[in-house]
Amino acid sequence: MDVALGGTFDPIHDGHRKLFERAFELGDVTVGLTSDELAPKTRHVERYVRPFEERKRDLEAELAPLAAEHGREYTIRTLTEPTGIAVEPQFDALIVSPETKDGGERINEIRREAGHDHLDVVVVDHVPAEDGERISSTRIVKGEIDEHGALTPDREGREATRPE
């Protein structure tokens, strides 16, 4: 099975790891990583997003051991459009989080219009942080939690704009 998922992954956290794990359980994985141009447009909160090459390096470090553990292949591709790579005919499944499920359904509409098979949209629940709220990159960047969801009240967050 060919599985797609996409995101900005800055920084990677346990919620992302849960998505990756589920993807590799299902098949070979293609991860669409948002381009430097697209990444700020996909944020709900304006904040600095690290450059593509830095995010790709960290993503490869996460994916390589999981791929080996599951005996799967993986590819990282650049996303330049919000609908990403999942509109391409070779994919069988799309891994999404609850807030991106509607986007998965929109991708299936695009695929149907193009004459491609329907994707299985696999929703992976959020991972809660220590305070019961979901782990998110935005919360990590703000300094509220770490990548595992532990509260970090004394930590400073990342600036909203590119550091000088």
C-alpha positions, 0 to 999 in steps of 0.5 A: 500500500502507498501511503501519503501524509503531509505537513510542516513538521516544525518542530516534530513532536509525539503527535507527528510520531503517532502519524508516522507510526500509523503510516508505516504500519500501513505501507510505504510512505511518502511525506509531503513537506511544505515548501518555504513558501507554503509553510507560513500559509498553512499556519493558524498562528503567525510564527517563524518556520525553520527553512525547508532543509533543516525541517527535512533533515529532522524529518529524515532522522525520524523516518529512517528508523521507523521505516527500518523497523517496519521494513518499509520505504519512504520518500520526502517530497516538497509540497507547494500546494495545500492539496499536496501529493495526495491527489496523485493516482499512486496513493491508496491511503492518506494519514490525517489528524482530526483537524485535517480530515476535511482536507482529506475529503476534499482531496478525494473529490479532486481525485474523483474528478480526475478519475483516480481511485478513492483514498482511504482517509485514516484519521489519527487522534491527537496526542494529549500534553500533560495538561490534557490539551493537544500537543502542537508545534505552535505550543512548543514554539511558544514555550508552553510544552516540549515535544513530548507534551511536558509543561515547560513554564520556564522555557522561552518560545521561538520568535514569531519572525525569523531570528536576526 
